[in-house]
Amino acid sequence: MSSTAPYAIADILCRRFRIRLDEVLVDAMHGDHSHFDLVTVVVTRADGLQGTGYTYCGGRGAGAIEAVIRDDFAPLLTGRDARDVEALNAAMYWRLHYVGRGGIVSFAISALDIALWDLRGKASGQPLWRMAGGRGRSAQIYRGAIDLHYAPERMAQAARGYVAEGYEAVKIKIGRADMREDLARARATRDIIGADRAFMIDANYGYDVARAIEAARAFAEFGYVFFEEPTLPDHYDDYTRIFAATGAPLAQGENLHTQEEFDEALARSSLAFLQPDASNCGGVTGWLAAARAAEAKGVIACSHGMQELHVSLVAGAAPTGWVEAHSFPIDRYATTPLLREHGRAIAPDVPGTGVDFDWAKLSDAHDPPR
Ligand SMILES: [Mg+2]
């Protein structure tokens, strides 16, 4: 293929923005989050058409993601046909498979894959929800709080805010050393959101199997839709032990980065919900593959984080799934923030992913490490 073909990738611009959060957020195993990092790519074809992609993390590891894109993937992709999205995704995967399968490499692949899907949609006039399957344009959404540090009174205050913002579902963090504190936090939340709104719990693998079984039973009185990451995500069989003992609807996926990991989880974890994150599992291509594998096993595909993009994937490919509205406010820096109506998230109906950024706003917010 000639590098002068109109569809050839001519340029890849990678940038990194470190954004201070409104408050320090805490979960069970990752400690304090003071920032989130957004790594963006703009892929330009020879004919001038541009696609935007991105990934994010909790303020750690973004420099390595940027280096992988700049040093390994930009040279690999430059000159290649931008329309070969799945082939380019596989080429990136195998390029660094030996040194970095999963993890940081998957984040880097994701940013570029999302940019290539943006280009695919802009070139064909198709919005992402249609490219993802076109089964619907809206999705259930819940507010996923990072609130393990909140006492019950602060939980209630936050829940009042989510209800005022129109959320019909709320997920809280659990995993304190004293489970009675978590139960009080759950009760405070349930009291505010009422019986008709949905409720979820997320332990960020802060438990062992015995404690997870105890928690699955103890929180049942609050009627949770799912219990997310009770134990270590790669201890797949532990999930089946918890399910066998309690029948609890279990969820995980944000820490699975390769199709092999999703296949193992679907085969061995007795999950009710799978939560792939397109920012860390190979982009749109990786998310769709995980969602298809889930559906084939009768598991409902959902999403983790980056709600402004996942709304299109869940709506288009998994219309009974849940979109998480994450505490990292990426969409505050997008040119078209996420639309919600009557408690549901509405996918953008413009060609491409429908996600682009206010670069000046991002530059202003950038808080470089000292
Ligand atoms: Mg989670």
Boltz pocket constraint, residues with backbone or C-beta under 6 A from the ligand:
constraints:
  - pocket:
      binder: B
      contacts: [[A, 202], [A, 204], [A, 228], [A, 229], [A, 254]]
      max_distance: 6.0
